[in-house]
Amino acid sequence: MKVARIALIALACAVLLSACGAGDTAEKPDAIVLLTHDSFAVSDGILEQFEVETGVAVQVLRAGDAGTMVGQAILTKDSPVADVMYGIDNTFLSRALSGGIFLPYRAADADRLHADLAVDERVTPIDFGDVCLNYDKAALAAANLPVPAGLLDLTDEAYRAQLVVENPATSSPGLAFLLATIAAFPEDAEYSWRQFWADLRDNDVLVVRDWNTAYYSEFAGGGSGTRPLVVSYASSPPAGVIFSDPPPDVAPTGVVLAGCFRQIEYAGVLAGTRAEPWAQDLIDFMLTTTFQEDMPLNMFVFPAIRDAALPPEFLEHTQIPEAPASLAPDVIDNGREQWIEEWTEIMRS
């Protein structure tokens, strides 16, 4: 009887251990992999601090833009290429959630987050930024044009051939701007977003593939361009100051606060990871003051935690829109492909 009892106890322990999941029994890895977009950047020593604190290094795997990154994660979810994903934003979030690529996790410092950023228990907001119209102050003045008061002004004859935008099929800010117009001019309104874009087309808007081309090649404030208006970010003016030599006292570009769209970037633990506890540690680390305060001058985004300090350049040269447009991730997911197809057809007409 004693032997049988010992055997039953051993069997019960084995069942309990197997029920704990891979995360509780995984061996500590030498490194974990962070899947992210090509714009990811941190200061030297930041990720090394995580390694000092945990004994686990972070290997960064860049996968193109946010859409490409999400697609790769969905295709490889049965054998994930990484342990954590960072940089998925609200324009693609619902696609990832419906693809089942994340494990639920509540970050240790989740209570420090801005309350309006969190949307799902499977992902943690890390930063936010606003896609807005930017204008070159000198170029607008030379054209004797006022700063547009809002999106509708862009259809006025006075702004003919003055605006450059990014293609929403190939550009994240381009998609965000399309969503801003859909929020501003709903489908069931007398003046819908479709009519707005038809009017922009007739007003000689210039559409380019990506943000780099729009800002640095076509925008007057970016270098070699001539158009005084561009779709960019609310954080672009401080970047213009920081990267100028010598830095000017006043930013040469400004932001139109009406018609902005808020992008929120999230991080999540990828399902299938064999290093779940350390993947969770990395999520926690990304909400530390050290990581959060490092982001603005590297990725020109705003920290997700309320008590992070902003660098002086952000405080002096950046305005945060009080009421940026937003759409629920599931609404975006349900409409995104159809909206892009309709937009493409409108711009071809």
SULCORNOR-V933881 format. One record per backbone hydrogen bond with DSSP energy under -0.5 kcal/mol. CO is the residue of the C=O (numbers start at 1). NH is the residue of the N-H. E is the energy in kcal/mol with one decimal. If there is no record, write none. Layout:
BEGIN
co->[CO;CO]
nh->[NH;NH]
e->[E;E]
END
This chain:
BEGIN
co->[1;2;3;4;5;6;7;8;9;10;11;12;13;14;15;16;17;18;21;21;22;22;30;32;33;33;33;34;35;36;37;43;45;46;46;47;48;49;50;51;57;57;58;59;59;60;61;64;65;66;67;68;69;70;71;72;74;76;77;83;84;85;88;89;89;92;93;94;95;96;97;101;103;105;107;109;110;112;114;114;120;121;124;126;127;128;129;130;130;131;132;133;134;135;135;136;137;138;139;140;141;150;151;152;153;156;157;159;162;163;164;165;167;167;171;172;173;174;175;176;177;178;179;180;181;185;186;190;192;193;194;195;196;197;198;199;200;201;203;205;206;208;210;211;212;212;213;213;214;214;216;218;218;219;219;219;220;227;228;229;230;230;232;233;235;236;237;238;239;241;252;254;255;256;257;260;261;261;263;264;265;265;266;266;267;268;269;270;275;276;277;278;279;280;281;282;283;284;285;288;289;290;291;291;292;292;295;295;295;296;302;304;305;311;311;312;313;314;319;321;325;328;328;329;330;331;332;335;336;337;338;339;340;341;342;343;344;345;346]
nh->[5;6;7;8;9;10;11;12;13;14;15;16;17;18;19;20;20;21;24;25;25;26;57;59;35;83;84;61;86;63;40;46;49;49;50;51;52;53;54;55;32;59;60;34;61;62;36;38;69;70;71;72;73;74;75;76;77;79;80;270;35;268;266;92;93;96;97;98;99;101;100;271;269;107;110;112;113;306;117;118;123;105;267;304;265;302;263;132;234;261;232;256;230;137;254;140;141;142;143;145;144;153;154;155;156;159;160;162;229;206;231;208;170;171;175;176;177;178;179;180;181;182;183;184;185;193;189;192;196;197;198;199;200;201;202;203;205;204;161;207;165;167;214;215;216;217;217;218;218;219;224;226;227;222;223;225;223;220;136;164;134;232;132;236;239;240;241;242;243;244;137;135;257;133;260;325;131;263;129;90;126;127;87;88;124;85;103;273;279;280;281;282;283;284;285;286;287;287;288;292;293;294;294;295;295;296;298;299;300;300;128;114;308;314;315;316;317;318;321;324;262;331;332;333;334;335;336;339;340;341;342;343;344;345;346;347;348;349;349]
e->[-2.5;-2.3;-2.2;-2.3;-2.3;-2.5;-2.4;-2.6;-2.5;-2.2;-2.3;-2.5;-2.5;-2.2;-1.6;-0.8;-0.8;-0.7;-0.9;-0.8;-0.5;-1.4;-2.7;-3.0;-0.6;-2.5;-1.9;-3.2;-2.6;-2.3;-1.5;-1.8;-1.2;-0.6;-1.0;-1.6;-2.2;-2.2;-2.2;-2.9;-2.5;-0.5;-0.5;-3.1;-0.5;-0.6;-2.5;-2.1;-2.4;-2.4;-2.2;-2.3;-2.2;-2.3;-2.2;-1.7;-1.1;-1.4;-0.6;-2.4;-3.2;-2.2;-2.8;-1.8;-1.1;-1.5;-2.6;-2.7;-1.1;-1.3;-1.3;-2.7;-0.6;-0.6;-1.7;-2.2;-1.5;-3.1;-1.8;-0.5;-1.3;-2.2;-2.1;-1.4;-2.4;-3.2;-3.4;-0.6;-2.5;-2.2;-2.9;-2.7;-2.1;-0.7;-2.4;-2.3;-2.1;-2.4;-1.6;-2.6;-1.3;-0.7;-1.7;-1.8;-1.9;-2.0;-1.8;-1.8;-2.0;-2.3;-1.4;-2.4;-1.4;-1.3;-2.2;-2.4;-2.4;-2.0;-2.4;-2.1;-2.0;-1.9;-2.4;-2.0;-2.5;-1.8;-1.6;-0.6;-2.0;-2.4;-2.1;-2.4;-2.2;-2.7;-2.1;-1.1;-1.7;-1.6;-2.3;-0.5;-3.0;-2.6;-2.1;-3.3;-2.4;-0.6;-1.4;-1.2;-0.6;-1.4;-1.4;-1.1;-2.3;-1.5;-0.6;-1.1;-0.6;-3.3;-2.1;-1.7;-3.2;-0.7;-1.4;-1.5;-1.2;-2.2;-1.5;-2.7;-2.3;-1.1;-2.0;-2.2;-0.8;-0.6;-0.8;-3.0;-3.0;-0.5;-2.5;-0.9;-3.0;-1.4;-2.0;-1.1;-3.0;-2.4;-2.7;-1.6;-2.3;-2.5;-1.6;-1.8;-1.7;-2.4;-2.5;-2.0;-0.5;-1.3;-1.6;-2.7;-2.6;-0.6;-0.7;-0.9;-0.6;-0.6;-1.5;-3.4;-0.9;-1.1;-2.0;-2.5;-0.9;-0.9;-1.8;-2.3;-2.0;-1.5;-0.6;-0.5;-2.1;-0.6;-2.4;-2.6;-2.2;-1.7;-2.9;-3.0;-2.5;-2.2;-2.5;-2.8;-2.6;-2.0;-2.4;-2.5;-1.2;-1.1;-0.6]
END
